[in-house]
């Protein structure tokens, strides 16, 4: 199952084939070290070009 992350409508949205897994406001996502590590590890869309 492929999981993807991207910026959408002011939120960082993590999705799978089954739909949305998690939505995090960008203001929180910028400070979430676990999310930032997952973004880097999985080559997901960066938050604000980070």
PAVEXRO-420495 format. One record per residue: residue in one letter; x, z, y of N, C-alpha, C in turn. Coordinates in steps of 0.001 Angstrom, whole numbers, plus 500000, padded with zeros to 6 digits. Atoms other than C-alpha are relative to their C-alpha. Layout:
# residues N
residu, n.x, n.z, n.y, ca.x, ca.z, ca.y, c.x, c.z, c.y
A, X, Z, Y, X, Z, Y, X, Z, Y
...
END
This chain:
# residues 50
residu, n.x, n.z, n.y, ca.x, ca.z, ca.y, c.x, c.z, c.y
X, 500848, 500000, 498826, 500000, 500000, 500000, 500899, 500000, 501243
X, 499206, 500131, 498767, 501504, 498887, 503315, 499378, 500833, 501115
X, 500438, 499207, 498853, 501255, 501335, 506199, 500753, 499482, 501216
X, 499406, 500530, 498778, 501891, 500113, 509740, 499671, 500903, 501172
X, 500235, 499240, 498784, 502178, 501747, 513134, 500138, 499096, 501205
X, 499932, 500817, 498782, 501507, 500215, 516539, 499300, 500698, 501148
X, 500636, 499497, 498790, 500486, 500961, 520097, 498714, 499209, 500215
X, 501284, 500658, 499765, 496813, 500248, 520779, 499138, 500884, 500895
X, 500939, 499328, 499094, 494621, 501280, 523734, 500434, 501425, 500364
X, 499516, 498690, 499570, 496822, 504182, 524867, 500233, 500989, 498873
X, 499797, 499145, 501170, 497215, 505548, 521339, 501077, 499370, 499118
X, 499160, 500531, 501068, 499823, 505217, 518598, 499151, 500096, 498747
X, 500940, 500077, 501108, 497762, 504090, 515615, 500748, 499646, 498722
X, 499416, 500250, 501315, 498901, 504305, 512000, 498865, 499532, 499101
X, 501052, 500582, 500828, 496913, 502078, 509652, 500525, 499667, 498608
X, 499704, 500469, 501350, 496808, 501237, 505969, 498972, 498922, 499676
X, 500967, 501012, 500419, 494868, 498611, 504035, 498579, 500559, 500012
X, 501320, 499361, 500018, 491996, 501129, 503924, 499465, 500307, 501392
X, 500445, 499731, 498637, 491815, 501486, 507717, 500951, 500928, 500730
X, 499187, 499124, 499158, 493081, 503902, 510339, 500302, 501300, 499266
X, 499566, 498762, 500626, 495094, 506807, 508942, 500079, 501109, 501045
X, 499797, 498989, 498957, 495943, 508580, 512197, 500114, 499316, 501353
X, 499852, 500452, 498623, 495646, 508089, 515959, 500575, 501155, 500810
X, 499338, 498980, 499193, 497932, 509975, 518328, 500095, 499470, 501433
X, 499824, 500438, 498610, 497752, 509784, 522140, 501484, 499758, 500289
X, 498597, 500321, 499716, 500939, 508189, 523497, 500746, 501168, 500621
X, 499337, 498846, 499384, 501672, 511307, 525551, 500492, 500988, 498943
X, 499570, 499126, 501107, 501847, 513325, 522298, 501018, 499293, 499114
X, 499114, 500760, 500881, 503543, 510572, 520298, 501433, 499997, 500526
X, 498658, 500015, 499396, 506473, 510498, 522743, 500787, 501273, 499678
X, 499349, 498711, 500264, 507216, 514160, 521877, 499960, 500406, 498529
X, 500155, 499685, 501423, 506529, 514016, 518118, 501215, 499478, 499233
X, 498754, 500421, 500650, 509916, 513966, 516380, 499762, 499410, 498610
X, 500287, 500544, 501332, 508418, 513359, 512913, 499446, 498583, 500100
X, 500563, 501337, 499808, 506409, 510386, 514157, 501091, 499030, 500439
X, 498929, 500870, 499531, 509421, 508966, 516003, 500958, 499644, 498864
X, 499138, 500277, 501154, 511510, 509279, 512817, 499332, 499000, 499058
X, 500734, 500933, 500866, 508798, 507492, 510796, 499985, 498601, 500608
X, 499994, 501298, 499316, 508631, 504717, 513401, 501338, 499304, 499777
X, 498664, 500575, 500185, 512383, 504182, 513170, 500238, 499619, 498540
X, 499761, 500212, 501433, 512532, 504493, 509361, 499235, 498793, 499467
X, 500867, 501060, 500522, 509660, 502036, 508792, 499981, 498736, 500851
X, 499941, 501155, 499091, 510505, 499597, 511618, 498636, 499658, 500583
X, 501294, 500208, 499353, 507082, 500091, 513190, 500220, 499670, 501466
X, 499927, 500293, 498569, 506315, 499039, 516758, 500440, 501257, 500750
X, 499528, 498825, 499265, 508248, 501358, 519086, 499006, 500461, 501061
X, 500810, 499430, 498923, 506555, 503654, 521594, 500673, 499614, 501310
X, 499477, 500352, 498669, 507059, 502213, 525094, 501395, 499387, 499950
X, 498713, 500681, 500063, 510003, 500105, 523986, 501188, 500876, 499651
X, 498890, 499095, 500364, 512062, 503070, 522686, 500812, 499420, 498871
END
